[in-house]
Amino acid sequence: MHRLALGLIAGLVSLPALAEEVPVTPPAATAEATMTEAERKAFREEVRAYLLENPEVLIEAMDVLQAREEEAALQRDILMVSTHSGEIFNSPNDWVGGNPEGDLTLVEFMDYRCSYCRKAYAEVEELIKADGNIRFVVKEFPILGEASLLSAQFAIAMRQLHGDQAYEAAHDALIALRGEPTPETLARLATDLGHDPKPVLDRMGSPEVMSVIQANHILAEQMEITGTPAFVLKDMVMRGYAPLETMQQFVAEARTE
């Protein structure tokens, strides 16, 4: 086989991950530029014939590329968590549940109108209760429209006015709410939770409430989080829903590091 064709195949397998943003020109590509048109045509035909006869080379190259991209993404997440650790794990704007003195902190970016957040809710509760040593932080991250925003505003207003226990009760109620969170619905909910609804509704659109939501959106953008639920555990970022068994594996892995 043409030596340059072999060089190009080797280059396919050894290309660096795209995420590394390192420009590379395989030796075969440089040599091809000096060929005559006839040589270039013959060279390309040899490469094509080799790949058709040995398609596993392309699979190997894609596996190498995928592994490198995954490693680059992991290193990017580690750096982002390290850079923003204070905002992620210790913001005074966030409710803290579970064991406040736990050896691990699990952070969830969530939206009350997200079906996967609702699905994850019971499993996260079970994870935290069964483990007994997880500190749990909730980040209000409304991204699914007006209903999401109203729900988050209500929960934050409840915490700011009435404290953590009131927030937890509101959080649980909003997760279970099946109707639309209209002002009338939220007023009834505040009353059911034992609070005068007017101060809560008045607080919802305040700068104090909106600044919490804005800060969480900025942080999510910095963390490359675009959907819910999303979890941060130690230096790992988990984007999307994961079943209880997977979450337990993440916790076990975090404790062994």
C-alpha positions, 0 to 999 in steps of 0.5 A, spaced: 500 500 500 502 507 498 506 509 504 502 516 505 495 512 505 498 508 511 500 515 514 493 518 513 490 512 517 495 512 522 493 520 523 486 518 523 487 514 530 492 519 533 488 525 532 487 529 538 480 530 541 477 536 538 476 539 545 483 540 546 483 545 540 490 543 538 491 544 530 494 538 527 496 537 520 498 529 519 504 528 515 500 525 509 496 531 508 502 535 507 505 530 503 499 530 499 499 537 497 506 536 493 503 530 489 501 531 482 493 530 480 494 523 478 498 521 484 493 525 488 487 521 485 491 514 486 493 516 493 485 517 495 483 511 491 488 507 495 485 510 502 478 509 500 480 501 498 484 500 505 478 503 509 473 499 505 477 493 506 478 495 514 472 499 516 474 497 524 480 502 523 474 507 523 471 504 529 477 504 532 479 512 530 472 514 533 473 510 539 479 514 541 476 520 539 470 519 543 474 517 549 479 523 548 473 528 548 470 524 554 476 525 558 477 533 556 469 534 558 471 531 565 477 535 566 473 541 564 467 540 569 473 539 574 476 546 572 469 549 572 467 546 579 473 548 582 473 555 579 465 556 582 465 552 588 463 557 593 457 559 589 455 552 587 456 549 594 455 555 599 451 560 597 447 563 602 441 564 597 440 556 597 436 552 601 440 546 605 437 539 606 439 532 608 445 532 613 448 539 614 454 536 616 454 531 611 461 528 608 459 530 601 454 535 598 450 534 592 447 540 589 441 540 584 439 545 579 432 544 578 425 546 575 418 545 578 415 544 571 420 539 569 418 532 569 424 529 570 426 533 576 419 530 579 421 523 577 428 525 580 425 528 587 423 521 590 429 518 588 433 523 591 429 523 597 431 516 598 438 517 596 439 522 602 435 519 607 438 512 606 445 515 606 444 519 612 451 523 610 449 527 604 448 535 605 443 537 599 443 544 596 437 546 591 438 551 586 432 554 583 433 554 576 427 555 572 427 554 564 421 552 562 417 558 561 412 563 566 410 557 570 417 555 572 418 562 574 412 563 578 414 557 582 421 558 583 419 566 585 414 563 590 419 558 593 424 563 594 419 568 597 417 563 602 424 562 604 426 569 605 420 571 609 419 565 613 425 561 613 428 554 611 422 550 614 417 554 610 421 553 603 422 546 604 414 545 605 413 550 599 418 546 595 415 539 596 408 542 595 410 545 588 413 538 586 407 535 587 402 541 584 399 538 578 395 544 576 398 551 573 401 555 578 397 561 577 397 567 583 390 564 585 393 557 586 399 560 589 395 564 594 391 558 596 398 554 597 401 559 601 394 559 606 394 552 606 402 552 608 399 557 614 402 563 611 398 570 609 399 570 601 399 577 600 406 578 603 409 572 599 405 574 592 408 581 593 415 579 594 415 574 588 417 579 583 422 583 588 429 584 586 431 580 592 428 574 589 429 575 582 437 576 584 437 569 586 434 566 580 439 571 575 445 568 579 443 561 578 442 562 571 449 565 570 452 560 574 449 554 570 451 558 564 458 558 567 457 551 568 455 549 561 448 546 564 442 548 560 437 543 562 434 540 568 435 536 573 443 537 573 447 535 579 454 537 582 457 532 586 464 533 589 468 535 582 463 531 578 457 534 574 451 530 572 447 533 566 440 530 566 436 525 570 439 519 573 436 513 576 437 511 584 442 506 582 446 510 578 446 516 583 448 511 589 454 509 584 456 516 583 456 517 591 460 511 592 465 513 587 466 520 590 467 517 597 473 513 594 476 519 591 
